Amino acid sequence: MNSANLRSRALILAYWLSAISVSAHPGHGLGEHGAMHILSSSYHLAVLALGGITLWLIGRFVQRQLPRRLVQGAGLAALLASAVLWGLRA
C-alpha cells in the first residue's frame, strides 16, 4: 500500500471518528449536565466503547510492536472502562 493511499484512508478514518464523537452530545453542551452525566449516559458510554474498538482495530495495522501494543492497549482500556461504567450504571 503506497503512502498516498494510506494518508487518504487515515483522513477518512479521522472524519468518521469525528462524526462518532458528535453523536455523544445530542442536544446539549458537554458541561451542561455535570460530570456524572458524562460517566453515566448511555450515549457517552457507547461512544467510549466504539472509540476503544476502533483504536484496537487500528492497532492491528501498526507495523512496529511497541506502538501497536500502546494503541491496542488504549483501545482495550477504553472498552473495559465503558463496560465497568455501564455495570456501575445498572
C-alpha positions as CSV (number, residue, x, y, z in Angstrom):
1,M,0.0,0.0,0.0
2,N,1.5,3.3,-1.0
3,S,1.7,6.4,1.3
4,A,-0.9,8.4,-0.6
5,N,-3.4,5.6,-0.2
6,L,-2.6,5.2,3.4
7,R,-3.0,9.0,4.1
8,S,-6.4,9.1,2.3
9,R,-7.6,6.2,4.5
10,A,-6.3,7.9,7.6
11,L,-8.2,11.0,6.7
12,I,-11.4,9.1,6.1
13,L,-11.0,7.3,9.4
14,A,-10.4,10.7,11.2
15,Y,-13.5,12.1,9.6
16,W,-15.5,9.1,10.6
17,L,-14.2,9.3,14.2
18,S,-15.2,12.9,14.5
19,A,-18.7,12.0,13.5
20,I,-18.8,9.5,16.3
21,S,-17.8,12.0,18.9
22,V,-20.5,14.4,17.8
23,S,-23.2,11.8,18.5
24,A,-22.2,11.7,22.1
25,H,-23.8,15.1,22.7
26,P,-27.3,15.0,21.2
27,G,-28.8,18.4,22.0
28,H,-26.7,19.7,24.9
29,G,-23.3,21.1,25.8
30,L,-20.6,19.0,27.3
31,G,-20.7,20.7,30.8
32,E,-24.4,21.4,30.8
33,H,-25.4,18.3,33.0
34,G,-22.2,17.8,35.0
35,A,-19.6,15.1,35.2
36,M,-21.9,12.4,36.5
37,H,-23.9,12.6,33.3
38,I,-20.8,12.1,31.2
39,L,-19.9,9.0,33.2
40,S,-23.5,7.5,33.2
41,S,-25.0,8.5,29.9
42,S,-25.5,5.6,27.5
43,Y,-24.6,7.8,24.6
44,H,-21.3,8.7,26.1
45,L,-20.5,5.1,27.1
46,A,-21.4,3.8,23.6
47,V,-19.0,6.4,22.1
48,L,-16.3,5.4,24.5
49,A,-16.8,1.7,23.6
50,L,-16.9,2.4,19.9
51,G,-13.7,4.5,20.1
52,G,-12.0,1.7,22.1
53,I,-12.9,-0.9,19.5
54,T,-11.7,1.5,16.7
55,L,-8.4,2.1,18.4
56,W,-7.9,-1.7,18.9
57,L,-8.6,-2.3,15.2
58,I,-6.3,0.5,14.2
59,G,-3.6,-1.0,16.3
60,R,-3.8,-4.3,14.3
61,F,-2.4,-2.4,11.3
62,V,0.5,-0.8,13.0
63,Q,3.8,-2.5,12.0
64,R,6.1,-1.7,14.9
65,Q,5.5,-3.7,18.1
66,L,5.6,-1.1,20.8
67,P,3.3,1.5,19.1
68,R,0.9,-1.4,18.2
69,R,0.8,-2.6,21.8
70,L,0.2,1.0,23.0
71,V,-2.7,1.7,20.6
72,Q,-4.3,-1.7,21.2
73,G,-3.8,-1.2,25.0
74,A,-5.5,2.2,24.9
75,G,-8.4,0.8,22.9
76,L,-8.8,-2.1,25.3
77,A,-8.6,0.2,28.3
78,A,-11.4,2.4,26.8
79,L,-13.6,-0.6,26.0
80,L,-13.1,-2.0,29.6
81,A,-13.8,1.4,31.1
82,S,-17.0,1.7,29.2
83,A,-18.0,-1.8,30.4
84,V,-17.2,-1.0,34.0
85,L,-19.1,2.3,33.9
86,W,-22.0,0.5,32.2
87,G,-22.0,-2.0,35.0
88,L,-21.9,0.7,37.7
89,R,-24.8,2.4,35.9
90,A,-27.1,-0.6,36.2
